[in-house]
Amino acid sequence: MKGSPEYIQKLQDELRKTSLGHDLIRTDKKEDKDFRQKDLVSHFILRLAYCRSEELRRWFMQQELDLFRFRFLREGPDSRDEFLRENSLNYEPISDDLKTELDGELRAAAGSKSGVVDTIEYFKVPFTEVFDLVSKRKVYLQDGYAYVSRDDMISIVITHYRSHLSHSLAVTTRALPHLEEDGRLLPMLCGLSKRYLGQDFNAKKSNVGEITADMIETLSKKSFPLCMQQLHQSLRQNHHLRHGGRQQYGLFLKGIGVSLEEAMRFWRTEFCKAMDVDKFDKQYSYNIRHNYGKEGKRTNYTPYSCMKIITTNPPGPGDFHGCPFKHMEVDMLAQKLRGQHISKDNVEKISKCVKTGHYQIACAQYFEATHNIRNPEDSASININHPNGYFLDSYKLLNGPKEGTKPVPNTPKVIKVKVEGTGTPSSQTNKQSDLNDMDDDDLIASMETDM
Ligand code: SF4
């Protein structure tokens, strides 16, 4: 929950893990100068990377606004005033006479019976500057003006920052064609929004031990995220998956600890219910070995992150890959959830998140609902950014970590991106990021078998 003590603590911890300095906006300390510089540079790089589509822009703005709100609220009163002055946000408090006149209304809007209203300064601003307060009925409105308390000034500042950032992103988008003439920048910027920096889920590092083909059916019901359940069910029903589904599901299975031999057994058993073994061996087994680095460039491919699944290769008719929270109609999704006996309240909560574009939060709520998590502290620690992370968390919750296996620390790693001409980042230097984009062998295999 944004603004909750758990949220603030987590954000603070995450910020401290980065090299972007502490959590304040304004600081005159000399030692913070370097951090501040990095913070600025990273912000502008992200603007370039995230201005390319409406969806990316919306996501980026939301994160920036959350970060700004967090930092602004940690400033002292003098520092906040200074910030407003520096940014020409000069709002005059209303007079004491007017405050006395509106005392009852202000008190009602603040939900306060005590004397708090007497001690707080109020500002009269056009209601269009504080939509969020209006929607929450937290301000008194009169003649198109809202009376905002000093404590709620953040809403005004956020509105200004939102419109400034939105305009800047639009300007940056228009400048992109010029930037793209420089072949050194393009590959890095294009990949940045899809890059995943969390734990590396590949078969060698799976910490739940080996998973055999026979275990997959049971695990899919208990511990798979909805995207993988959907792929599994459609495979069981149709005895076939198209290329996008085979890639997404195959790499996920590899990441949870299914060996190449077991993967081959699993896919062969299912596909051969609808075709003969020869056809399977000729058309599909290459792809499976390829994902395990045994064919083509022999790259050890990593499972797809949520970001990649959500932002790339949307499913077409006959496809079952993608993220159901993003790619399924909300009504269909709600029906599916109800079919899994998820309570009405939870279905509504999840649908609300989906409608506002918070797909991973919707997935975290699905996790809570299906794992019966009620403790707010536990739910604050659920953070879904990878289907394999979802599986691991679920498996540990239901079974505890397997004995004799070392937990894999969930620490972000720095990725070195090697940019060569206009090519994509080298797979050797960027193992954890988008290795899964199709290469030539992949493409050939998919053309042969995508039927
Ligand atoms: Fe799968 Fe991630 Fe979507 Fe959850 S949010 S369904 S794990 S892609």
Boltz pocket constraint, residues with backbone or C-beta under 6 A from the ligand:
constraints:
  - pocket:
      binder: B
      contacts: [[A, 225], [A, 226], [A, 227], [A, 228], [A, 305], [A, 306], [A, 309], [A, 310], [A, 322], [A, 323], [A, 324], [A, 325], [A, 359], [A, 360], [A, 363], [A, 384], [A, 385], [A, 386], [A, 387], [A, 390]]
      max_distance: 6.0
